[in-house]
Amino acid sequence: MRVPLSWLIEAVPALRDEPAAEVADRLTRAGVEVEEIHVTGPVDVDGLVVGEVEQLEELTEFSKPIRHCLVRLSTSDTPDAVRSIVCGATNFAVGDRVVVATPGAVLPGGIRIGSRKTYGHLSDGMICSAAELGLGDDHTGILVLPPEAPIGADAVALLGLHDAVLVTEPTPDRGYQLSVRGLGRELAALTDTPYVDPARVEPLPPAGDGFPVRLADDVVRDGACDRFCARVIHGFDPVAPSPLWLQARLAKSGMRPISLAVDVTNYVMLLLGQPMHAYDRARLAEPITVRRAAAGDTLTTLDGVQRDLAVGADLLITDAKRVQGIAGVMGGADSEVSAATTELLLEAAHFGPRVTSRSVRRHALLSEAGRRFERGVDPQLPPAAIELATRLLVEYGGGSAEDVITDVGAVPAVEPIRVDPAGIGRLVGVPYPTEVVTRRLTQVGCVVSDGGAVLEVAAPPWRPDLVELPDLAEEVARLEGYDAIPPVLPRAAAGHGLTSRQRRRRSVSRGVADHGYVETPSVSFQSAEVFDALRLPADDPRRRLVRIANPISAEQPYLRSTLLPGLLATLVRNLGRGAEELALFETGTVFSEPEGGRPPAPVLAGARRPDPAELAALDAALPIQREHLAVALTGRVEPAGWWGPGRAASWADAVDVARLAVSAAGARSDVRAANRAPWHPGRCAALVVGTPDGELVVGYAGELHPAVCEALELPARTVAAEIDLGAALDAAVDEPSAPRVSPYPPATRDVALVVDADVPAAQVEAALRAGAGELLEDVRLFDVFSGAQVGEGRKSLAYTLRFRAPDHTLTAEEATALRDEAVAEAARRTRAVLRT
């Protein structure tokens, strides 16, 4: 919000002599972010004068609109009374009063005005727009002043140009910060000075039989609209201009003055924080009804866009004939105030934050009213806002207001909060006396009464965020000053460091990184279309995506169910920047919907810890979440040079790093042939671990399918792997003990076994290990052979077995016996035959 310091001074007179930087610093220290301070108006210059346009000459010989103007700057007949000025704007006419910068004036931005000849005429000064005067961002035309602006008057004083504007950013749950009233109350509390509440308008008109308004029962019941006020003004002058002070104040606040009716409602909104709307009374059909959207409802909003309204979701303001607006967001064009409007209906209502926020996002309508209602507005403001706007409209636009206002609905009662002042001190870490707690809470608008050992605190209606003791403690702490809270380092609790699972988890990332892979985290969002490029079957569990309620990007509206799309996209991006050899990995959480769906999350009451049943219901409403690790590799893994041609990455490299990760997680894995998208059917391996419930596939590795590489614009034969890291950690064996070192030499035996071609080598190795017993130190596959010598559909696997005893040197007979036991177990499990 842009708020002029001169406006804040009206609410907090003690700020009159404070520099703008000090005021901004106070707000920032209290938690109201001030993004910048914008100084308006020319500095130390008195060359801005009110002038009247006497003559206009259109210069048609140029490609753009150019006008030669004669502007009177004085009522006298001196030689300088009328100036010749060349101007490119076309929004003013003869007789209009304008602001003229005479030669020597310096405008905001350091622009010095001089006298020069241009377009064949002398331009002795400049006619100024609002942006050139530092009054706002509107540079589309000249600032036209009301007819009563005196010719020759000092425009700097007339418009109040010298000012400082604080640009603030409100916190999401504090709508009062979007008003002069709210920021003024904050500053008064911070400075411990008197506060003038602009909402204290007396006397207020009585409620009576004014314009009929009806609130639908469900709208009141769910808090979508609990109060609606309206008042009719008769005999209004539709062309009456807004006073200069109001125009200047709106311009400094970043709003373009439009008409008196619109300007007054915007002014009241900025001052009090209560959005308002002015209707053309003659175009309304009684009564006004606030209800939910029904089938077939549409609305052309003030921005000229026709919108289809969400049935049962959008909250609407309607009359007897048509929809008049989306409540709390934007009005309709059918009842817009025009230059023919002589009867006004002023509306000020209170709409719930939830329904407003959803409509704002549903229709992408980021209006000033929506910004305030979705953060929370004081439900007691509507009558005061109506009265203040009525007084301004009648004063400057004439006419008369009805004696009564329509006031439908009621403000809900606020339950008091029991506060122990000592409890606030314990929460913050600084003891606060009871009188300090009472004073600070009263300054933010709370009603504090003495309830004995504790205080009874009723939060003000504009602070819906104050619901429990910690909220009140925060208010006391920030007003007393966060910098007054001494920093105290917490004492570390005694413990044993990282858990075994945490150590293994870190070992996985370190092991993969030490293997030459670079970690490249990516966002947790994805599209559903990428699964077609990955050739995933329609019934693949990875297609059970979790949709995000408010996605950051419409192209990625789901939580990721696999790490591969993000990792492969990073691979493509780096290849496009000239990289050739890439080895990337990522660890992160993936999400998926349970096969049978999940129940909705329960809405819990605040200010207490959920009970076990509520926590269980929350857990049941969560999607499935698993931690995965994925790697992607392309290019050469061994560079070419004088020593040789190098070696390109292959499916074996993906399998190798996947096995490394599972091993670092503390589990033992077997590698088996598999067929799973997006890998090549003949070059894909599954990693299987043993669990108490049997074998479990924890990941896949291999070469990507050629069609996948083509669809994702990856190099041919790109390899990748993805493992369920959580499952691998769950399958971890006990903590490894220190290795047993024997001082005696090993005994090695080679063995060649002939098995069926479809028997995995890992299965044969596991059988050899089981049969060889505890003295087997290592087993390695060093040769694979297939051919006529071993038979059709058969292959020969040659292993080296290394045995070692801890207490003596093994004899040849002992080593041979151990080998024979290993071969016998392999023959029993895999029907292996010893090759001779």
Secondary structure in CASP SS format (residue, H / E / C, confidence):
PFRMAT SS
TARGET T0000
AUTHOR 0000-0000-0000
METHOD secondary structure of the structure
MODEL  1
M C 1.00
R E 1.00
V E 1.00
P E 1.00
L H 1.00
S H 1.00
W H 1.00
L H 1.00
I H 1.00
E H 1.00
A H 1.00
V C 1.00
P H 1.00
A H 1.00
L H 1.00
R C 1.00
D C 1.00
E C 1.00
P C 1.00
A H 1.00
A H 1.00
E H 1.00
V H 1.00
A H 1.00
D H 1.00
R H 1.00
L H 1.00
T H 1.00
R H 1.00
A C 1.00
G C 1.00
V C 1.00
E E 1.00
V E 1.00
E E 1.00
E E 1.00
I E 1.00
H E 1.00
V E 1.00
T E 1.00
G C 1.00
P C 1.00
V C 1.00
D C 1.00
V C 1.00
D C 1.00
G C 1.00
L E 1.00
V E 1.00
V E 1.00
G E 1.00
E E 1.00
V E 1.00
E E 1.00
Q E 1.00
L E 1.00
E E 1.00
E E 1.00
L C 1.00
T C 1.00
E C 1.00
F C 1.00
S C 1.00
K C 1.00
P C 1.00
I C 1.00
R E 1.00
H E 1.00
C E 1.00
L E 1.00
V E 1.00
R E 1.00
L C 1.00
S C 1.00
T C 1.00
S C 1.00
D C 1.00
T C 1.00
P C 1.00
D C 1.00
A C 1.00
V E 1.00
R E 1.00
S E 1.00
I E 1.00
V E 1.00
C E 1.00
G C 1.00
A C 1.00
T C 1.00
N C 1.00
F C 1.00
A C 1.00
V C 1.00
G C 1.00
D C 1.00
R E 1.00
V E 1.00
V E 1.00
V E 1.00
A E 1.00
T C 1.00
P C 1.00
G C 1.00
A C 1.00
V E 1.00
L E 1.00
P C 1.00
G C 1.00
G C 1.00
I E 1.00
R E 1.00
I C 1.00
G C 1.00
S E 1.00
R E 1.00
K E 1.00
T E 1.00
Y C 1.00
G C 1.00
H E 1.00
L E 1.00
S E 1.00
D E 1.00
G C 1.00
M E 1.00
I E 1.00
C C 1.00
S E 1.00
A C 1.00
A C 1.00
E C 1.00
L C 1.00
G C 1.00
L C 1.00
G C 1.00
D C 1.00
D C 1.00
H C 1.00
T C 1.00
G C 1.00
I E 1.00
L C 1.00
V E 1.00
L E 1.00
P C 1.00
P C 1.00
E C 1.00
A C 1.00
P C 1.00
I C 1.00
G C 1.00
A C 1.00
D E 1.00
A H 1.00
V H 1.00
A H 1.00
L H 1.00
L H 1.00
G C 1.00
L C 1.00
H C 1.00
D E 1.00
A E 1.00
V E 1.00
L E 1.00
V E 1.00
T E 1.00
E E 1.00
P C 1.00
T C 1.00
P C 1.00
D C 1.00
R C 1.00
G H 1.00
Y H 1.00
Q H 1.00
L H 1.00
S C 1.00
V H 1.00
R H 1.00
G H 1.00
L H 1.00
G H 1.00
R H 1.00
E H 1.00
L H 1.00
A H 1.00
A H 1.00
L H 1.00
T H 1.00
D C 1.00
T C 1.00
P C 1.00
Y C 1.00
V C 1.00
D C 1.00
P C 1.00
A C 1.00
R C 1.00
V C 1.00
E C 1.00
P C 1.00
L C 1.00
P C 1.00
P C 1.00
A E 1.00
G C 1.00
D C 1.00
G C 1.00
F C 1.00
P C 1.00
V E 1.00
R E 1.00
L E 1.00
A C 1.00
D H 1.00
D H 1.00
V H 1.00
V H 1.00
R H 1.00
D C 1.00
G C 1.00
A C 1.00
C E 1.00
D E 1.00
R E 1.00
F E 1.00
C E 1.00
A E 1.00
R E 1.00
V E 1.00
I E 1.00
H E 1.00
G C 1.00
F C 1.00
D C 1.00
P C 1.00
V C 1.00
A C 1.00
P C 1.00
S C 1.00
P C 1.00
L H 1.00
W H 1.00
L H 1.00
Q H 1.00
A H 1.00
R H 1.00
L H 1.00
A H 1.00
K H 1.00
S C 1.00
G C 1.00
M C 1.00
R C 1.00
P C 1.00
I C 1.00
S C 1.00
L H 1.00
A H 1.00
V H 1.00
D H 1.00
V H 1.00
T H 1.00
N H 1.00
Y H 1.00
V H 1.00
M H 1.00
L H 1.00
L H 1.00
L H 1.00
G C 1.00
Q C 1.00
P C 1.00
M C 1.00
H E 1.00
A E 1.00
Y E 1.00
D E 1.00
R H 1.00
A H 1.00
R H 1.00
L C 1.00
A C 1.00
E C 1.00
P C 1.00
I E 1.00
T E 1.00
V E 1.00
R E 1.00
R E 1.00
A C 1.00
A C 1.00
A C 1.00
G C 1.00
D C 1.00
T E 1.00
L E 1.00
T E 1.00
T E 1.00
L C 1.00
D C 1.00
G C 1.00
V C 1.00
Q E 1.00
R E 1.00
D E 1.00
L C 1.00
A C 1.00
V C 1.00
G C 1.00
A C 1.00
D C 1.00
L E 1.00
L E 1.00
I E 1.00
T E 1.00
D C 1.00
A C 1.00
K C 1.00
R C 1.00
V E 1.00
Q E 1.00
G E 1.00
I E 1.00
A C 1.00
G C 1.00
V C 1.00
M E 1.00
G E 1.00
G E 1.00
A C 1.00
D C 1.00
S C 1.00
E C 1.00
V C 1.00
S C 1.00
A C 1.00
A C 1.00
T C 1.00
T C 1.00
E C 1.00
L E 1.00
L E 1.00
L E 1.00
E E 1.00
A E 1.00
A E 1.00
H E 1.00
F E 1.00
G C 1.00
P H 1.00
R H 1.00
V H 1.00
T H 1.00
S H 1.00
R H 1.00
S H 1.00
V H 1.00
R H 1.00
R H 1.00
H H 1.00
A C 1.00
L C 1.00
L C 1.00
S C 1.00
E H 1.00
A H 1.00
G H 1.00
R H 1.00
R H 1.00
F H 1.00
E C 1.00
R C 1.00
G C 1.00
V C 1.00
D C 1.00
P C 1.00
Q C 1.00
L C 1.00
P H 1.00
P H 1.00
A H 1.00
A H 1.00
I H 1.00
E H 1.00
L H 1.00
A H 1.00
T H 1.00
R H 1.00
L H 1.00
L H 1.00
V H 1.00
E H 1.00
Y H 1.00
G H 1.00
G C 1.00
G C 1.00
S E 1.00
A E 1.00
E C 1.00
D C 1.00
V C 1.00
I E 1.00
T E 1.00
D E 1.00
V E 1.00
G E 1.00
A C 1.00
V C 1.00
P C 1.00
A C 1.00
V C 1.00
E C 1.00
P C 1.00
I E 1.00
R E 1.00
V E 1.00
D C 1.00
P H 1.00
A H 1.00
G H 1.00
I H 1.00
G H 1.00
R H 1.00
L H 1.00
V H 1.00
G C 1.00
V C 1.00
P C 1.00
Y C 1.00
P C 1.00
T H 1.00
E H 1.00
V H 1.00
V H 1.00
T H 1.00
R H 1.00
R H 1.00
L H 1.00
T H 1.00
Q H 1.00
V C 1.00
G C 1.00
C C 1.00
V E 1.00
V E 1.00
S E 1.00
D E 1.00
G C 1.00
G C 1.00
A C 1.00
V C 1.00
L E 1.00
E E 1.00
V E 1.00
A E 1.00
A C 1.00
P C 1.00
P C 1.00
W C 1.00
R C 1.00
P C 1.00
D C 1.00
L C 1.00
V C 1.00
E C 1.00
L H 1.00
P H 1.00
D H 1.00
L H 1.00
A H 1.00
E H 1.00
E H 1.00
V H 1.00
A H 1.00
R H 1.00
L H 1.00
E H 1.00
G C 1.00
Y H 1.00
D H 1.00
A H 1.00
I C 1.00
P C 1.00
P C 1.00
V C 1.00
L C 1.00
P C 1.00
R C 1.00
A C 1.00
A C 1.00
A C 1.00
G C 1.00
H C 1.00
G C 1.00
L C 1.00
T C 1.00
S H 1.00
R H 1.00
Q H 1.00
R H 1.00
R H 1.00
R H 1.00
R H 1.00
S H 1.00
V H 1.00
S H 1.00
R H 1.00
G H 1.00
V H 1.00
A H 1.00
D H 1.00
H C 1.00
G C 1.00
Y C 1.00
V E 1.00
E E 1.00
T C 1.00
P C 1.00
S C 1.00
V C 1.00
S C 1.00
F E 1.00
Q E 1.00
S C 1.00
A C 1.00
E C 1.00
V H 1.00
F H 1.00
D H 1.00
A H 1.00
L C 1.00
R C 1.00
L C 1.00
P C 1.00
A C 1.00
D C 1.00
D C 1.00
P H 1.00
R H 1.00
R H 1.00
R C 1.00
L C 1.00
V E 1.00
R E 1.00
I C 1.00
A C 1.00
N C 1.00
P C 1.00
I C 1.00
S C 1.00
A C 1.00
E C 1.00
Q C 1.00
P C 1.00
Y E 1.00
L E 1.00
R C 1.00
S C 1.00
T C 1.00
L C 1.00
L H 1.00
P H 1.00
G H 1.00
L H 1.00
L H 1.00
A H 1.00
T H 1.00
L H 1.00
V H 1.00
R H 1.00
N H 1.00
L H 1.00
G H 1.00
R C 1.00
G C 1.00
A C 1.00
E C 1.00
E C 1.00
L E 1.00
A E 1.00
L E 1.00
F E 1.00
E E 1.00
T E 1.00
G E 1.00
T E 1.00
V E 1.00
F E 1.00
S E 1.00
E C 1.00
P C 1.00
E C 1.00
G C 1.00
G C 1.00
R C 1.00
P C 1.00
P C 1.00
A C 1.00
P C 1.00
V C 1.00
L C 1.00
A C 1.00
G C 1.00
A C 1.00
R C 1.00
R C 1.00
P C 1.00
D C 1.00
P H 1.00
A H 1.00
E H 1.00
L H 1.00
A H 1.00
A H 1.00
L H 1.00
D H 1.00
A H 1.00
A C 1.00
L C 1.00
P C 1.00
I E 1.00
Q E 1.00
R E 1.00
E E 1.00
H E 1.00
L E 1.00
A E 1.00
V E 1.00
A E 1.00
L E 1.00
T E 1.00
G C 1.00
R E 1.00
V E 1.00
E E 1.00
P C 1.00
A C 1.00
G E 1.00
W C 1.00
W C 1.00
G E 1.00
P C 1.00
G C 1.00
R E 1.00
A E 1.00
A C 1.00
S C 1.00
W H 1.00
A H 1.00
D H 1.00
A H 1.00
V H 1.00
D H 1.00
V H 1.00
A H 1.00
R H 1.00
L H 1.00
A H 1.00
V H 1.00
S H 1.00
A H 1.00
A C 1.00
G C 1.00
A C 1.00
R C 1.00
S E 1.00
D E 1.00
V E 1.00
R E 1.00
A E 1.00
A C 1.00
N C 1.00
R C 1.00
A C 1.00
P C 1.00
W E 1.00
H E 1.00
P E 1.00
G E 1.00
R E 1.00
C E 1.00
A E 1.00
A E 1.00
L E 1.00
V E 1.00
V E 1.00
G E 1.00
T E 1.00
P C 1.00
D C 1.00
G E 1.00
E E 1.00
L E 1.00
V E 1.00
V E 1.00
G E 1.00
Y E 1.00
A E 1.00
G E 1.00
E E 1.00
L E 1.00
H C 1.00
P H 1.00
A H 1.00
V H 1.00
C H 1.00
E H 1.00
A H 1.00
L C 1.00
E C 1.00
L C 1.00
P C 1.00
A C 1.00
R C 1.00
T C 1.00
V E 1.00
A E 1.00
A E 1.00
E E 1.00
I E 1.00
D E 1.00
L H 1.00
G H 1.00
A H 1.00
A H 1.00
L H 1.00
D H 1.00
A C 1.00
A C 1.00
V C 1.00
D C 1.00
E C 1.00
P C 1.00
S C 1.00
A C 1.00
P C 1.00
R C 1.00
V C 1.00
S C 1.00
P C 1.00
Y C 1.00
P C 1.00
P C 1.00
A E 1.00
T E 1.00
R E 1.00
D E 1.00
V E 1.00
A E 1.00
L E 1.00
V E 1.00
V E 1.00
D E 1.00
A C 1.00
D C 1.00
V C 1.00
P C 1.00
A H 1.00
A H 1.00
Q H 1.00
V H 1.00
E H 1.00
A H 1.00
A H 1.00
L H 1.00
R H 1.00
A H 1.00
G H 1.00
A H 1.00
G C 1.00
E C 1.00
L C 1.00
L E 1.00
E E 1.00
D E 1.00
V E 1.00
R E 1.00
L E 1.00
F E 1.00
D E 1.00
V E 1.00
F E 1.00
S C 1.00
G C 1.00
A C 1.00
Q C 1.00
V C 1.00
G C 1.00
E C 1.00
G C 1.00
R E 1.00
K E 1.00
S E 1.00
L E 1.00
A E 1.00
Y E 1.00
T E 1.00
L E 1.00
R E 1.00
F E 1.00
R C 1.00
A C 1.00
P C 1.00
D C 1.00
H C 1.00
T C 1.00
L C 1.00
T C 1.00
A H 1.00
E H 1.00
E H 1.00
A H 1.00
T H 1.00
A H 1.00
L H 1.00
R H 1.00
D H 1.00
E H 1.00
A H 1.00
V H 1.00
A H 1.00
E H 1.00
A H 1.00
A H 1.00
R H 1.00
R H 1.00
T H 1.00
R C 1.00
A C 1.00
V E 1.00
L E 1.00
R C 1.00
T C 1.00
END
